[in-house]
Amino acid sequence: AHADRLAGRSFTRVRTDTRRANGSLRQRDETTLMYAAGGDRFRYRLNQTTRGSEGVERSEIDRYADGNRVLVASRDANGTEYEVLAGPTGDPYTPAQVFPGNATGATSLARLLTLVDVTVTDRRTVDGRRHYRVETPARQDIPPLRNISLVATVTESGLVRNYRLSYDVERGGRQVRIVVTVAYDRLD
């Protein structure tokens, strides 16, 4: 239902992924996607902060779709590089190849909501539309993920307006806490 509500519409999706090991920030990815109805025009920005043994590294990637191709600007401590996003043969990717229907997050949301148990904890009317707060009643484990917690706001038509997902997982011999927040906004 979520993807159906976004199909053919313009929207903005803001997502933040945070990874912490032993309470310290290891990586933070902030992405903003402004998606035009029809999907042939978009702007995608990724701001990434990574903390390693060498210190903190920051980078930024912008992708712009002009209707026919995707342009990329990559910025880091060494400057900015510009290119047309192309495949292994050198042919430019089309906007549909970059976001082939996954801009709505439909696949990951459907999978998430079928794997974890959620209950409705609140009902509100906003701008004449019914909104439901759903959340995991207790932290859940789905190996290799542990301590899974989900809180989401869903409209009566099935559009997921926002959600916050958190869980623990082992990576490289360390316990890592992952927190993902996503919000859909500026729906036309």
N, C-alpha and C positions, 0 to 999 in steps of 0.2 A: 504493500500500500504506500509506503514511504516514497519509493521511486516513482510510482504512478502520480503522486501528488506533485512531484518536481518535474515530471516529463513535460517538455515544451515550455518550461518557465525559466525566467532569469532568477538567479539566487546568488547569495554569497555564503560560502562555507568557511568558517574559521576553526582551525584544529591546532591543538597544542599537545605534543607528546613529550613527556618528561621521564627520564631514566635516572634513578638514584641508586648508588651502591653504598652501603654503610652510612646512609643518611646524606651523603655528598652528591651533589649534582654531577652526573657524568655526561649527559647530553640532553639538550632541549631543542626540539624542532617546532617552529611556529609556521603554519601555512595558512595562507588566505587564497581562496579561489573565488574569483568573480566570474560567473558563468552566464553567458547570454542564451536566451531561448534559441533552441536549435543546435547549440553546442559547437558552432563553427567559429565562435569568437569567445575568448576567455583571457583572463590574466591570472597567473598563478605565481605566488611569491612564497619562497621558503627561506626562513631565517634560521640558521643552525648554529648552536653553541655547543662545543665539545670540550670537555675538560679531560686532559690526559697528563702523562708524566712531564710533558714539555710545557704545560700551562694551558691556558684557555685559547681555543681557536674559534673564530667566528667567520661565517660565510653566508652569502645571500645569493639566491638564484631567482631570477624572474623569467617567466615564460609568457609570451604573448602570442595569441593566435589571431591572425588577421583575416581569417575566413578560408585561406588556402594553405598556409604554412604556419609553422611555429618558430618564433624567434626567441633566443635565449640570451640573457645577460647574466654572467657569473661573476660575483665579486668576492674577493678575499683580501688578505693582507698584501698580496702582490699586485693588486689592481683589478681591472674589469676586463672580461673577455666577452665578445659578442659572436654569435653564430646562428645559423639556421639549423634547427634540430633535424638531423637526418639519420636514416637507418644504415645498416651495414653496407648496402650497395651505393650509398651516397645520395639516394633520392630523399628529398625532404618528406618528413612525416606530415600527414594532414592532421588537423585538429582532432578528428574522430579517432585517429590512431593513438593519440596521446591520452585522451580521456574517452575511451570507447564505452560510454554509458556508465562508467564507474564513478563519475563525479558526484553522483547522488549518495554514494556509500551504501547502496542497496544490498549488495552481496554481504558485506561485512556486518551490517545491521541485522539482516535476516538471520545470519548464522549466529550472531551474538544472542539475539533474543530467543533463539531456539535452544541454545546450550545452557543458559542460566535460568534459574527460576526467579520470576519477578512477580510482585503483587502491586496493585494500585493502592497508593497511600494517600492520595489527595485528588480532589476534583475542583477545578476552577473554571469560570467563564471569563475569557479575555477577548475583548472586541467582538462579543456575540458568539464566540466559538468556545466549545468545551475543550479544556486541556486536562490531561491526566498525568499525575506524577507516578511513575512506576519505579520500583527499586527492588534490589535483592533483599529478602527479609533477613538474611544472615550472610556472612562471607562464605563463599563456596570454593571448592577445589575441583578443577578439571585438569588432571595431570597433562602437561607439566606445570600448569598454572595453579597458583595457590592464592588464597585470600581474595578471591574475586569479589568485587563490589561494583554495582551498576546503579546509577540514578539517571532517569531520563524523563523528559517532558514530551508527551505525545498528544497530538490533537485527535479529536474524535474521528477524523478522516484517515488517520494512520500516519500523518506526517510527524517524524521525530524532529522536534524543534531544537533540542539540545540533549546531550548526555555527557556523563562523566563515568569513565571506566577505570578501575585500578586493580592491579594484581601484582603478585610476586612471582618471579621466575629465576631459575639459575642460569647464568650466562658466564662462560669462562671461569667456572668454579666459584663465582660470587653470586650472592643473592641480590637481585636487582628489583627495585620497586618501579613499576611502570604506571603512569597516570596519563590517560588520554581524555581530553575534553574537546567536544565538538559542538558547534552551534550553527544552525541554518538561519539566515537572516535575509532581509531585503528581497523577499519574494515578490515578484510582480503580480 
